[in-house]
């Protein structure tokens, strides 16, 4: 018997879709039936959404929704039911969803203050500058790798946009839970739609919403990169720079930066640059990772993501294709893939190393604890650290100004500090509020 069913929500109204797909968990069980919204229904949602956009919701609504999301039974799911179902659907550890109930709950309550914190201080007097929405509809092609990115589209709601979300194919649980909490808290029905759909529906949404936010891999980024109305969130390629001889504190932090929440975050470290011997550093990291316990995704002790066997084998093929005389696999145990009691499998953490600071594999990102350790050449400065969503620097605080000025590094962490930190006004990958608004002059007669 199927445990859950999701049907498209169009401006607060549930639409029964005859086109339904089965959502299976990493253990092979059928978790849910998901009704698919065709492009025509996306068009209906966008037209209705444009009519409903306008005055921002009251700030207190977000506080009510936050409490419902974090501790309430929403749409028939208790917090525990939600964490178990989402973990089984995605393979992301239960603990990541449990933490997100609190962090995302806090973030939802802080949305109004976070929006204000990202806006410039207003002029006053006869001349005013108002930062107003650039459009009325905001489309979101959401990911399934972690619940955290769903906090972003709430900023658009707080600015008065109507939001239309296409959930990730593996995690409809998070956007439907958030939407149900918001509606129950008093959000006007026309302000939010949740439309599971195909790639064609996603493309239609991106093309026809006034503004859009899209998550995806390199192929998706290439497909949408030419559209100025789209904010892209692709692979993080986040890095940790060990600009000092490693000690136990730096080693512990580096392992945490790689593996926190199963290593699935875009801010998890996937490349470690070091002044020490990269093979020795990789060996130290690999020995720590060999201690990682193996549990099913729904076990509260789980720390590693789980997969269907076919997915895991595809990941190992990617790793094997990367290894060569100049990029070696370090440490590790004999079996990369381990079958668990429920039929799912876990991919053990993998560490590669090279002494080539320019190796083309630097920046490779995989959805489990994976890291490539390479030499760092101080003479290259920020050049070797480019194209990083998050760069954590250990041991060279004087480097901060240089790397902050590098346009392709989006956030700089002078560690040890969590690169995934969230705080009102703190941009993640640039300012989404800045993307959503434009400055308008208001001139009053003296």
Order of alpha helices (4+ residues) and beta strands (2+ residues): beta-beta-beta-beta-beta-alpha-alpha-alpha-alpha-alpha-beta-beta-alpha-beta-alpha-beta-alpha-beta-alpha-beta-beta-alpha-beta-alpha-beta-alpha-beta-beta-beta-beta-beta-beta-alpha-beta-alpha-beta
